C-alpha cells in the first residue's frame, strides 16, 4: 500500500484513512518519528486514558478530584 499527503504551511499533514483504519488510529494518539539511515520510520502509540490507568491499579475506582482532596487532607491513597 502506498499513500501520500501534503504538508501544510503549519507543517501539518493528515494521516490517510487507509492507514488510520489499518492501525486503529484515533484522535489523541501519538505518532513517533524515528530517523534512520534509510529515511524516517513512523510508529503509532495509543493515547493512555484514565480508565487504562485505573485498570492497572487494584482497589476502588476514585476520580481525580477525590484523590486530590484526599492528598490535601493528608490521607493515604
N, C-alpha and C positions, 0 to 999 in steps of 0.2 A: 504494500500500500504506500502510495506517495501523496502527500498533501503539501500545500504551500499557503502561506498567509502573508499579508503586507504589514510592515511596521509603520505605525502612525507617527505623527510629529512628536508625540509624547513618549515615543519608543514603546508603545503598547502594541500587542498583537492579540489575535483571537485563536484559541485552541480549536482546531477543526472539529466538527461534530462527530465525524467517524472516530477520531482519537478520544474525544470525551466519552463516547459510548463504549468503546473497547476497554478503556481503563477506569470507567465509572467515576469520571471527574465531576466534582460538584463545586459550586461557589465556596470560596474559603480554603480549598485545598491548596497545597504548596507545590510549586514547580521548582525542582532543583536543577541547576545548570552546572555541569561538570565539564571543565575544559580538558580536552585530551589532545594527544599529538595529531589525531585524525580530524579533529573539529570539536564539536560540542555534543555532549550526551545529556538528554533530558530525562528526568525521573519525576514521578508524581508521588506525593505523600498526602494521605488523608488528614484533614483537619481533626484535631483532638477535641472532642466535646466534653462537657461536664459529665454527661452520662457515661462516657468512656472512663473517666477518672473515677467516678463513683463505683463503677464495675470492678475496678482494681482493688478497692478498699472494702474489707468486711465491716459490717456494722450497719446501724440505721442510717438511712439517707437523710441529710440535712442540707438546706440551701445555704448558699454562700453568706447571706446576710446573717443568718442564725449563727453560723460558725464565727463570723467576725464579732458578733455580740458576746459569744462565749469567751473568745480570746480577750476582749476588752474587760470582761468581768474577772479574768484570771482563771477561768475554768479550764479543765483539761478537755481536749477534743477526743 
